[in-house]
């Protein structure tokens, strides 16, 4: 029982987002790789401590799946991934890729949410 409670205390959720320069596989790959790299670097994560990542994209991104890109980088092939389309809201940021990562992170570690490029406008308090 105590092991389960200890494990739960180490679970954290990290949010982040980035904008792509265009709706092409190459541009989306660049954006996803940059976002994943920053998620890992800023939070000193090891691949085995990343349990799952859910991506959402605005409706102007459909050239490829962000999860298929992330799965091939940084040793994340055993992470559970999911891609979803972000709810459409007029005047939202264009070409935006958001993520929510469930990770094992020490309670003492301050979470750093990567909001990059044009997505930094979403959460200026976290940039």
DSSP file (Angstrom, degrees, kcal/mol; ACC not computed):
  #  RESIDUE AA STRUCTURE BP1 BP2  ACC     N-H-->O    O-->H-N    N-H-->O    O-->H-N    TCO  KAPPA ALPHA  PHI   PSI    X-CA   Y-CA   Z-CA
    1    1 A X     >        0   0    0      0, 0.0     4,-1.9     0, 0.0     5,-0.2   0.000 360.0 360.0 360.0 -43.4    0.0    0.0    0.0
    2    2 A X  H  >  +     0   0    0      1,-0.2     4,-2.3     2,-0.2     5,-0.2   0.847 360.0  57.0 -66.1 -32.2    2.8    2.5    0.9
    3    3 A X  H  > S+     0   0    0      2,-0.2     4,-2.4     1,-0.2    -1,-0.2   0.913 106.4  49.6 -63.6 -41.6    4.5    1.8   -2.5
    4    4 A X  H  > S+     0   0    0      2,-0.2     4,-2.2     1,-0.2    -2,-0.2   0.913 111.3  48.3 -63.1 -43.9    1.3    2.7   -4.4
    5    5 A X  H  X S+     0   0    0     -4,-1.9     4,-1.6     1,-0.2    -1,-0.2   0.910 111.5  50.0 -64.6 -41.6    1.0    6.0   -2.4
    6    6 A X  H  X S+     0   0    0     -4,-2.3     4,-0.7     1,-0.2    -2,-0.2   0.914 109.7  51.5 -61.8 -43.9    4.6    6.8   -3.0
    7    7 A X  H >< S+     0   0    0     -4,-2.4     3,-1.2     1,-0.2     4,-0.4   0.920 108.1  51.8 -60.2 -45.0    4.3    6.2   -6.7
    8    8 A X  H >< S+     0   0    0     -4,-2.2     3,-1.2     1,-0.3    -1,-0.2   0.838 102.2  59.8 -62.8 -33.2    1.3    8.5   -7.0
    9    9 A X  H 3< S+     0   0    0     -4,-1.6    -1,-0.3     1,-0.2    -2,-0.2   0.733 103.2  53.7 -66.8 -19.9    3.1   11.3   -5.3
   10   10 A X  T << S+     0   0    0     -3,-1.2    95,-3.8    -4,-0.7     2,-0.3   0.501  83.9 105.5 -92.9  -4.9    5.7   11.2   -8.1
   11   11 A X  E <   +A  104   0A   0     -3,-1.2     2,-0.3    -4,-0.4    93,-0.2  -0.608  45.2 171.5 -80.0 133.7    3.1   11.5  -10.9
   12   12 A X  E     -A  103   0A   0     91,-2.9    91,-2.8    -2,-0.3     2,-0.5  -0.951  26.9-137.5-136.7 156.7    3.0   14.9  -12.6
   13   13 A X  E     -A  102   0A   0     -2,-0.3     2,-0.5    89,-0.2    89,-0.2  -0.975  17.3-166.2-116.8 128.3    1.4   16.4  -15.6
   14   14 A X  E     -A  101   0A   0     87,-2.6    87,-3.2    -2,-0.5     2,-0.3  -0.957   3.4-161.6-116.2 130.3    3.3   18.7  -17.9
   15   15 A X  E     +A  100   0A   0     -2,-0.5    99,-0.4    85,-0.2     2,-0.3  -0.692  18.9 154.3-103.1 160.4    1.6   20.8  -20.5
   16   16 A X  E     -A   99   0A   0     83,-1.6    83,-2.9    -2,-0.3     2,-0.3  -0.968  16.2-168.4-172.9 167.5    3.3   22.5  -23.5
   17   17 A X  E     -Ab  98 115A   0     97,-2.2    99,-3.0    -2,-0.3     2,-0.3  -0.987   3.7-177.4-162.6 160.0    2.7   23.8  -27.0
   18   18 A X  E     -A   97   0A   0     79,-2.2    79,-3.2    -2,-0.3     2,-0.4  -0.971  23.7-123.7-153.7 157.7    4.4   25.0  -30.2
   19   19 A X  E     -A   96   0A   0     97,-0.3     2,-0.3    -2,-0.3    77,-0.2  -0.875  20.3-136.1-106.6 145.6    3.4   26.3  -33.5
   20   20 A X        -     0   0    0     75,-3.0     8,-0.1    -2,-0.4     3,-0.1  -0.661  13.6-131.6 -91.8 153.3    4.4   24.8  -36.8
   21   21 A X  S    S-     0   0    0     -2,-0.3     2,-0.3     6,-0.2    -1,-0.1   0.773  84.4 -13.7 -76.2 -25.3    5.6   27.0  -39.7
   22   22 A X  S    S-     0   0    0      2,-0.2     2,-1.5    73,-0.1    -1,-0.2  -0.976  76.2 -89.5-165.0 170.4    3.3   25.2  -42.1
   23   23 A X  S    S+     0   0    0     -2,-0.3     2,-0.3    -3,-0.1     3,-0.1  -0.491  81.0 115.5 -90.4  65.8    1.1   22.1  -42.6
   24   24 A X  S  > S-     0   0    0     -2,-1.5     4,-2.6     1,-0.1     5,-0.3  -0.936  75.3-117.9-128.6 155.4    3.8   19.9  -44.0
   25   25 A X  H  > S+     0   0    0     -2,-0.3     4,-2.6     1,-0.2     5,-0.2   0.912 115.2  50.5 -58.0 -42.7    5.3   16.7  -42.7
   26   26 A X  H  > S+     0   0    0      2,-0.2     4,-2.2     1,-0.2    -1,-0.2   0.921 112.2  44.8 -63.3 -46.2    8.7   18.4  -42.5
   27   27 A X  H  > S+     0   0    0      2,-0.2     4,-2.1     1,-0.2    -6,-0.2   0.888 114.7  48.8 -67.2 -39.0    7.5   21.5  -40.6
   28   28 A X  H  X S+     0   0    0     -4,-2.6     4,-3.0     2,-0.2     5,-0.3   0.901 109.8  52.5 -67.8 -40.9    5.4   19.4  -38.2
   29   29 A X  H  X S+     0   0    0     -4,-2.6     4,-2.7    -5,-0.3     5,-0.3   0.933 109.3  49.6 -58.3 -46.3    8.4   17.1  -37.6
   30   30 A X  H  X S+     0   0    0     -4,-2.2     4,-2.1     1,-0.2    -2,-0.2   0.923 114.1  45.4 -58.4 -45.1   10.6   20.1  -36.7
   31   31 A X  H  X S+     0   0    0     -4,-2.1     4,-2.5     2,-0.2    -2,-0.2   0.931 114.3  46.6 -66.9 -46.5    8.0   21.5  -34.4
   32   32 A X  H  X S+     0   0    0     -4,-3.0     4,-2.8     1,-0.2     5,-0.3   0.925 113.2  49.1 -63.7 -44.6    7.3   18.2  -32.6
   33   33 A X  H  X S+     0   0    0     -4,-2.7     4,-2.6    -5,-0.3    -1,-0.2   0.905 112.2  48.6 -62.6 -40.9   10.9   17.3  -32.2
   34   34 A X  H  X S+     0   0    0     -4,-2.1     4,-2.3    -5,-0.3    -1,-0.2   0.925 113.0  47.8 -63.2 -44.1   11.7   20.8  -30.8
   35   35 A X  H  X S+     0   0    0     -4,-2.5     4,-2.4     2,-0.2    -2,-0.2   0.925 114.1  45.5 -64.0 -45.7    8.7   20.5  -28.3
   36   36 A X  H  X S+     0   0    0     -4,-2.8     4,-2.4     2,-0.2     5,-0.2   0.918 112.0  52.2 -64.9 -43.4    9.7   17.0  -27.2
   37   37 A X  H  X S+     0   0    0     -4,-2.6     4,-2.8    -5,-0.3     5,-0.2   0.928 112.2  45.7 -57.8 -45.6   13.4   18.0  -26.8
   38   38 A X  H  X S+     0   0    0     -4,-2.3     4,-2.6     2,-0.2     5,-0.3   0.882 109.6  54.8 -67.4 -38.5   12.4   21.0  -24.7
   39   39 A X  H  X S+     0   0    0     -4,-2.4     4,-1.0    -5,-0.2    -1,-0.2   0.935 114.8  40.6 -56.7 -47.2   10.0   18.9  -22.6
   40   40 A X  H  X>S+     0   0    0     -4,-2.4     5,-2.0     2,-0.2     4,-0.5   0.930 119.0  43.9 -69.5 -47.8   12.8   16.5  -21.8
   41   41 A X  H ><5S+     0   0    0     -4,-2.8     3,-1.1    -5,-0.2    -2,-0.2   0.946 113.3  48.9 -65.4 -50.0   15.6   19.1  -21.3
   42   42 A X  H 3<5S+     0   0    0     -4,-2.6    -1,-0.2     1,-0.3    -2,-0.2   0.768 121.8  34.9 -64.5 -25.7   13.6   21.5  -19.2
   43   43 A X  H 3<5S-     0   0    0     -4,-1.0    -1,-0.3    -5,-0.3    -2,-0.2   0.289 103.0-125.0-113.2   8.9   12.3   18.8  -16.8
   44   44 A X  T <<5 +     0   0    0     -3,-1.1     2,-0.2    -4,-0.5    -3,-0.2   0.902  49.2 175.8  48.8  50.2   15.4   16.6  -16.8
   45   45 A X      < -     0   0    0     -5,-2.0     2,-0.4    -6,-0.2    -1,-0.2  -0.590  27.5-149.2 -90.1 146.3   13.3   13.6  -17.9
   46   46 A X    >   -     0   0    0     -2,-0.2     3,-2.3     1,-0.1     4,-0.4  -0.873  29.9-115.8-104.5 146.3   14.5   10.1  -18.8
   47   47 A X  G >  S+     0   0    0     -2,-0.4     3,-1.6     1,-0.3    -1,-0.1   0.853 114.9  58.5 -51.5 -38.4   12.4    8.2  -21.4
   48   48 A X  G 3  S+     0   0    0      1,-0.3    -1,-0.3    31,-0.0    27,-0.0   0.647 100.6  58.2 -69.0 -12.7   11.4    5.6  -18.8
   49   49 A X  G <  S+     0   0    0     -3,-2.3    55,-2.8    54,-0.1     2,-0.7   0.425  85.4  88.1 -95.5   0.2    9.8    8.3  -16.7
   50   50 A X  E <   +C  103   0A   0     -3,-1.6    53,-0.2    -4,-0.4     3,-0.1  -0.889  51.1 174.9 -99.3 112.2    7.5    9.5  -19.5
   51   51 A X  E     -     0   0A   0     51,-2.3    29,-1.9    -2,-0.7     2,-0.3   0.896  60.6 -12.8 -86.0 -44.3    4.3    7.4  -19.2
   52   52 A X  E     -Cd 102  80A   0     50,-1.6    50,-2.7    27,-0.2     2,-0.4  -0.994  49.5-157.9-157.5 154.6    2.1    8.9  -21.8
   53   53 A X  E     -Cd 101  81A   0     27,-2.4    29,-1.5    -2,-0.3     2,-0.5  -0.986   7.1-162.4-137.1 126.3    1.8   12.0  -24.1
   54   54 A X  E     -Cd 100  82A   0     46,-2.5    46,-1.8    -2,-0.4     2,-0.4  -0.941  11.2-161.6-106.3 126.7   -1.5   13.2  -25.6
   55   55 A X  E     -Cd  99  83A   0     27,-3.4    29,-1.8    -2,-0.5     2,-0.4  -0.849   6.7-171.4-103.9 142.3   -1.1   15.6  -28.5
   56   56 A X  E     -Cd  98  84A   0     42,-2.1    42,-3.1    -2,-0.4     2,-0.3  -0.976   6.1-167.5-124.7 148.9   -3.9   17.9  -29.8
   57   57 A X  E     -Cd  97  85A   0     27,-1.5    29,-3.4    -2,-0.4    40,-0.2  -0.963  26.1-108.3-132.0 150.3   -3.6   19.9  -33.0
   58   58 A X    >   -     0   0    0     38,-1.8     3,-2.0    -2,-0.3    29,-0.1  -0.337  43.7-100.9 -69.9 161.6   -5.6   22.7  -34.5
   59   59 A X  T 3  S+     0   0    0      1,-0.3    -1,-0.1    27,-0.2    35,-0.1   0.514 117.1  69.6 -69.9  -2.4   -7.8   21.8  -37.4
   60   60 A X  T 3  S+     0   0    0     36,-0.1     2,-0.6     1,-0.1    -1,-0.3   0.365  85.2  80.1 -93.1   5.2   -5.3   23.3  -39.9
   61   61 A X    <   +     0   0    0     -3,-2.0    -4,-0.1     1,-0.1    -1,-0.1  -0.952  42.7 125.0-113.1 116.9   -2.8   20.5  -39.2
   62   62 A X        +     0   0    0     -2,-0.6    -1,-0.1   -39,-0.1     3,-0.1   0.240  37.7 102.1-151.6  14.3   -3.4   17.3  -41.0
   63   63 A X  S    S-     0   0    0      1,-0.2     2,-0.3   -39,-0.1   -38,-0.2   0.747  96.6 -18.2 -77.4 -23.0   -0.2   16.4  -42.9
   64   64 A X  S    S-     0   0    0    -40,-0.1     2,-0.5   -39,-0.0    -1,-0.2  -0.975  73.9 -87.0-168.4 173.9    0.9   13.8  -40.3
   65   65 A X     >  -     0   0    0     -2,-0.3     4,-1.1     1,-0.1     3,-0.4  -0.834  23.2-149.5 -96.1 123.3    0.4   12.5  -36.8
   66   66 A X  H  > S+     0   0    0     -2,-0.5     4,-2.6     1,-0.2     3,-0.4   0.874  97.1  59.1 -56.9 -37.3    2.6   14.2  -34.1
   67   67 A X  H  > S+     0   0    0      1,-0.2     4,-2.5     2,-0.2    -1,-0.2   0.880 100.1  55.0 -61.9 -37.8    2.6   11.0  -32.1
   68   68 A X  H  4 S+     0   0    0     -3,-0.4     4,-0.5     1,-0.2    -1,-0.2   0.822 111.4  46.0 -66.5 -28.6    4.2    9.0  -34.9
   69   69 A X  H >< S+     0   0    0     -4,-1.1     3,-1.1    -3,-0.4     4,-0.2   0.938 113.5  47.1 -74.3 -49.9    7.0   11.6  -35.0
   70   70 A X  H >< S+     0   0    0     -4,-2.6     3,-1.7     1,-0.3     6,-0.4   0.851 103.7  62.5 -62.4 -35.9    7.6   11.7  -31.2
   71   71 A X  T 3< S+     0   0    0     -4,-2.5    -1,-0.3     1,-0.3    -2,-0.2   0.778 102.4  51.9 -60.7 -27.4    7.6    7.9  -31.0
   72   72 A X  T <  S+     0   0    0     -3,-1.1     2,-0.3    -4,-0.5    -1,-0.3   0.417 102.1  74.6 -91.9   1.1   10.7    7.8  -33.2
   73   73 A X  S X  S+     0   0    0     -3,-1.7     3,-1.7    -4,-0.2    -4,-0.0  -0.839  95.4   3.1-119.6 153.7   12.7   10.3  -31.1
   74   74 A X  T 3  S-     0   0    0     -2,-0.3    -1,-0.2     1,-0.3   -27,-0.1   0.686 118.1 -67.7  56.1  25.9   14.6   10.3  -27.8
   75   75 A X  T 3  S+     0   0    0     -3,-0.2     3,-0.4     1,-0.1    -1,-0.3   0.816  94.2 137.8  68.8  30.4   14.0    6.6  -27.1
   76   76 A X    X   +     0   0    0     -3,-1.7     3,-1.7    -6,-0.4    -4,-0.1   0.121  23.3 117.0 -95.8  20.8   10.2    7.2  -26.6
   77   77 A X  T 3  S+     0   0    0      1,-0.3    -1,-0.2    -5,-0.1    -6,-0.1   0.662  76.8  49.1 -66.7 -15.5    9.1    4.1  -28.5
   78   78 A X  T 3  S+     0   0    0     -3,-0.4    -1,-0.3     2,-0.1     2,-0.2   0.355  86.7 108.5-104.3   6.5    7.5    2.5  -25.4
   79   79 A X  S <  S-     0   0    0     -3,-1.7     2,-0.5    -8,-0.1   -27,-0.2  -0.584  75.3-117.5 -79.7 142.9    5.6    5.7  -24.4
   80   80 A X  E     -d   52   0A   0    -29,-1.9   -27,-2.4    -2,-0.2     2,-0.3  -0.728  39.8-172.3 -80.8 123.5    1.8    5.6  -24.8
   81   81 A X  E     -d   53   0A   0     -2,-0.5     2,-0.3   -29,-0.2   -27,-0.2  -0.843  13.9-177.0-118.1 153.3    0.8    8.3  -27.3
   82   82 A X  E     -d   54   0A   0    -29,-1.5   -27,-3.4    -2,-0.3     2,-0.4  -0.975  11.1-154.0-147.7 136.5   -2.5    9.7  -28.5
   83   83 A X  E     +d   55   0A   0     -2,-0.3     2,-0.3   -29,-0.2   -27,-0.2  -0.919  20.4 169.2-109.3 138.2   -3.4   12.3  -31.2
   84   84 A X  E     -d   56   0A   0    -29,-1.8   -27,-1.5    -2,-0.4     2,-0.5  -0.955  35.7-112.1-140.1 158.4   -6.6   14.3  -31.1
   85   85 A X  E     -d   57   0A   0     -2,-0.3   -27,-0.2   -29,-0.2     3,-0.1  -0.836  36.5-121.3 -93.6 131.0   -7.9   17.4  -32.9
   86   86 A X        -     0   0    0    -29,-3.4   -27,-0.2    -2,-0.5     3,-0.0  -0.373  37.0 -94.1 -65.7 144.2   -8.2   20.5  -30.7
   87   87 A X        -     0   0    0      1,-0.1     2,-0.4   -29,-0.1    -1,-0.1  -0.362  46.0-110.9 -56.8 136.1  -11.7   21.9  -30.4
   88   88 A X        +     0   0    0     -3,-0.1     2,-0.4   -30,-0.1    -1,-0.1  -0.598  42.3 172.1 -76.4 127.2  -12.2   24.7  -33.0
   89   89 A X    >   -     0   0    0     -2,-0.4     3,-1.6    -3,-0.0    -3,-0.0  -0.993  37.5-110.5-132.8 125.6  -12.4   28.1  -31.5
   90   90 A X  T 3  S+     0   0    0     -2,-0.4     0, 0.0     1,-0.3     0, 0.0  -0.238 102.3  18.2 -54.7 142.8  -12.5   31.2  -33.8
   91   91 A X  T 3  S+     0   0    0      1,-0.2    -1,-0.3     2,-0.0     3,-0.1   0.646  89.3 148.2  68.7  18.3   -9.3   33.3  -33.5
   92   92 A X    <   -     0   0    0     -3,-1.6     2,-0.2     1,-0.1    -1,-0.2  -0.292  62.6 -78.7 -70.4 167.2   -7.3   30.5  -31.9
   93   93 A X    >   -     0   0    0      1,-0.1     3,-0.6    26,-0.0    -1,-0.1  -0.518  53.5-120.8 -68.6 132.6   -3.6   30.3  -32.7
   94   94 A X  T 3  S+     0   0    0     -2,-0.2   -74,-0.1     1,-0.2    -1,-0.1  -0.400  84.8   8.8 -74.7 151.4   -3.0   28.8  -36.2
   95   95 A X  T 3  S+     0   0    0      1,-0.2   -75,-3.0   -76,-0.1     2,-0.4   0.856  87.9 167.1  51.3  46.5   -0.9   25.6  -36.7
   96   96 A X  E <   -A   19   0A   0     -3,-0.6   -38,-1.8   -77,-0.2     2,-0.5  -0.791  25.2-166.5-102.3 132.7   -0.7   24.8  -33.0
   97   97 A X  E     -AC  18  57A   0    -79,-3.2   -79,-2.2    -2,-0.4     2,-0.3  -0.975  13.0-173.8-115.3 119.9    0.4   21.5  -31.5
   98   98 A X  E     -AC  17  56A   0    -42,-3.1   -42,-2.1    -2,-0.5     2,-0.3  -0.799   1.7-166.3-111.1 154.7   -0.3   21.1  -27.8
   99   99 A X  E     -AC  16  55A   0    -83,-2.9   -83,-1.6    -2,-0.3     2,-0.4  -0.982  16.2-164.1-138.5 155.7    0.8   18.3  -25.5
  100  100 A X  E     -AC  15  54A   0    -46,-1.8   -46,-2.5    -2,-0.3     2,-0.5  -0.959  19.1-165.7-134.7 116.9    0.0   16.9  -22.1
  101  101 A X  E     -AC  14  53A   0    -87,-3.2   -87,-2.6    -2,-0.4     2,-0.6  -0.888  13.5-151.4-110.1 131.6    2.5   14.5  -20.7
  102  102 A X  E     +AC  13  52A   0    -50,-2.7   -51,-2.3    -2,-0.5   -50,-1.6  -0.904  34.7 167.3 -97.9 119.3    2.0   12.2  -17.7
  103  103 A X  E     -AC  12  50A   0    -91,-2.8   -91,-2.9    -2,-0.6     2,-0.7  -0.890  43.8-117.2-134.2 158.2    5.4   11.7  -16.1
  104  104 A X  E     +A   11   0A   0    -55,-2.8     2,-0.4    -2,-0.3   -93,-0.2  -0.894  48.9 161.8 -93.5 119.3    7.1   10.4  -13.0
  105  105 A X        -     0   0    0    -95,-3.8     6,-0.1    -2,-0.7   -60,-0.0  -1.000  44.1-100.7-143.4 136.9    8.9   13.4  -11.5
  106  106 A X    >   -     0   0    0     -2,-0.4     3,-1.4     1,-0.1   -96,-0.1  -0.269  28.2-127.0 -56.5 140.1   10.2   14.0   -8.0
  107  107 A X  T 3  S+     0   0    0      1,-0.3    -1,-0.1     3,-0.0   -97,-0.0   0.763 110.3  58.7 -60.5 -24.7    7.9   16.1   -5.9
  108  108 A X  T 3  S+     0   0    0      2,-0.1     2,-0.4     0, 0.0    -1,-0.3   0.681  86.3  95.1 -78.3 -17.4   10.8   18.4   -5.2
  109  109 A X  S <  S-     0   0    0     -3,-1.4     2,-0.4     1,-0.0    -4,-0.0  -0.612  74.8-133.1 -81.2 127.6   11.3   19.1   -8.9
  110  110 A X        -     0   0    0     -2,-0.4     2,-0.2     1,-0.1    -2,-0.1  -0.664  25.4-122.2 -78.9 130.1    9.6   22.3  -10.2
  111  111 A X        -     0   0    0     -2,-0.4     2,-0.5   -98,-0.1   -68,-0.1  -0.512  19.5-158.5 -75.4 138.0    7.7   21.6  -13.5
  112  112 A X        -     0   0    0     -2,-0.2     2,-0.6   -73,-0.2   -70,-0.1  -0.954   6.5-155.2-119.6 109.7    8.7   23.7  -16.5
  113  113 A X        -     0   0    0     -2,-0.5     2,-0.9    13,-0.1   -97,-0.2  -0.746  14.1-137.2 -87.0 117.1    6.0   23.8  -19.2
  114  114 A X        +     0   0    0     -2,-0.6   -97,-2.2   -99,-0.4     2,-0.6  -0.656  28.1 171.5 -82.6 108.3    7.4   24.4  -22.6
  115  115 A X  B     -b   17   0A   0     -2,-0.9     2,-0.2    11,-0.3   -97,-0.2  -0.962  21.6-177.2-112.3 111.8    5.3   26.9  -24.6
  116  116 A X    >   -     0   0    0    -99,-3.0     3,-1.9    -2,-0.6   -97,-0.3  -0.705  35.4 -14.8-119.9 158.9    7.3   27.7  -27.7
  117  117 A X  G >  S-     0   0    0      1,-0.3     3,-1.7    -2,-0.2     4,-0.2  -0.205 129.5  -9.5  52.8-135.6    7.2   29.9  -30.8
  118  118 A X  G >  S+     0   0    0      1,-0.3     3,-1.2     2,-0.2    -1,-0.3   0.681 128.7  71.7 -66.5 -17.7    3.8   31.4  -31.4
  119  119 A X  G X> S+     0   0    0     -3,-1.9     3,-1.9     1,-0.3     4,-0.7   0.608  73.3  84.2 -74.4 -10.6    2.3   29.2  -28.7
  120  120 A X  G <4 S+     0   0    0     -3,-1.7    -1,-0.3     1,-0.3     3,-0.2   0.748  80.4  66.1 -63.1 -20.2    4.0   31.2  -26.0
  121  121 A X  G <4 S+     0   0    0     -3,-1.2     3,-0.5     1,-0.2    -1,-0.3   0.709  89.5  66.2 -70.8 -20.0    1.0   33.6  -26.3
  122  122 A X  T <4 S+     0   0    0     -3,-1.9    -1,-0.2     1,-0.2    -2,-0.2   0.910 121.7  10.6 -67.4 -41.5   -1.2   30.8  -24.9
  123  123 A X    ><  +     0   0    0     -4,-0.7     3,-2.3    -3,-0.2     4,-0.4  -0.590  64.3 167.4-139.6  72.4    0.5   30.9  -21.5
  124  124 A X  G >  S+     0   0    0     -3,-0.5     3,-0.8     1,-0.3    -1,-0.1   0.763  78.9  66.5 -60.4 -22.4    2.8   33.9  -21.1
  125  125 A X  G 3  S+     0   0    0      1,-0.2    -1,-0.3     2,-0.1    -5,-0.0   0.668 104.6  43.7 -70.4 -15.8    2.9   33.1  -17.3
  126  126 A X  G <         0   0    0     -3,-2.3   -11,-0.3    -6,-0.2    -1,-0.2   0.359 360.0 360.0-110.5   4.4    4.7   29.8  -18.1
  127  127 A X    <         0   0    0     -3,-0.8    -2,-0.1    -4,-0.4    -1,-0.1   0.436 360.0 360.0 -99.4 360.0    7.2   31.1  -20.7
